Amino acid sequence: MYNADHSQGAIRLLFVVNPTLADATVTLEDLAVEGTSAWRLVADTERFIDEPVHGMTQTLTSELFIPALSCALWTSEV
């Protein structure tokens, strides 16, 4: 996570990468993200997302599933 402590302003970035050939689950308990809409998915392995896209359902939760050979980028301005 970039700017976790808000020392660089309000915007935070979370970039998650799974460079392996196996699916993975990442535990994000310390981020207190469960049930919040503060984080917005802005890019993933398939696309860069300018506006909300129908079918983009991966939300940021405390147990984040990341498919093999993939990545995702979220932003928060809270």
C-alpha positions in Angstrom: 0.0 0.0 0.0 1.2 3.5 -0.9 0.4 6.2 1.6 -1.1 4.0 4.3 -0.6 6.7 6.9 -2.0 9.5 4.8 1.4 11.4 5.1 1.2 12.2 1.4 -2.4 13.4 1.4 -5.8 11.6 1.3 -5.3 9.3 -1.7 -4.0 5.8 -1.0 -3.2 3.0 -3.5 -3.2 -0.7 -3.0 -1.5 -2.8 -5.6 -1.8 -6.6 -5.3 0.2 -9.0 -7.5 0.2 -12.7 -7.8 3.1 -13.7 -10.0 2.7 -17.4 -9.3 1.0 -20.2 -11.3 -1.4 -20.9 -8.4 -4.4 -18.9 -7.2 -3.8 -17.1 -3.8 -5.7 -15.5 -1.0 -4.2 -12.5 0.6 -5.2 -11.5 4.2 -5.9 -7.8 4.6 -7.2 -7.7 8.2 -5.2 -4.7 9.2 -6.7 -2.5 6.5 -10.2 -2.7 7.9 -11.7 -2.9 4.4 -14.6 -5.3 5.0 -18.0 -3.8 4.2 -16.6 -0.4 3.0 -17.0 1.3 -0.3 -14.0 3.5 0.3 -11.8 1.4 -2.1 -12.5 1.6 -5.8 -11.0 -0.9 -8.3 -9.2 1.1 -11.0 -7.2 -1.5 -12.9 -6.8 -5.3 -13.1 -5.0 -7.8 -15.3 -7.6 -7.3 -18.1 -8.2 -3.6 -18.2 -7.7 -0.1 -16.8 -11.1 1.2 -15.5 -12.1 4.8 -16.0 -15.7 4.4 -15.0 -17.6 1.7 -13.1 -17.9 -1.3 -15.5 -20.8 -3.8 -15.5 -19.3 -7.2 -14.4 -16.5 -5.8 -12.3 -17.4 -7.5 -9.1 -14.2 -8.0 -7.2 -14.4 -5.9 -4.1 -11.7 -5.3 -1.5 -12.3 -7.6 1.5 -10.2 -8.9 4.4 -9.7 -12.2 2.5 -8.8 -11.1 -1.1 -8.7 -13.8 -3.8 -6.1 -13.2 -6.5 -6.0 -15.5 -9.5 -2.7 -16.9 -10.8 -0.6 -14.5 -12.8 -2.8 -11.5 -12.1 -2.8 -8.1 -10.4 -5.2 -5.4 -9.3 -5.0 -1.8 -8.3 -7.4 -0.1 -5.9 -7.6 3.6 -4.8 -9.1 5.2 -1.7 -9.6 8.9 -1.0 -10.9 8.5 2.6 
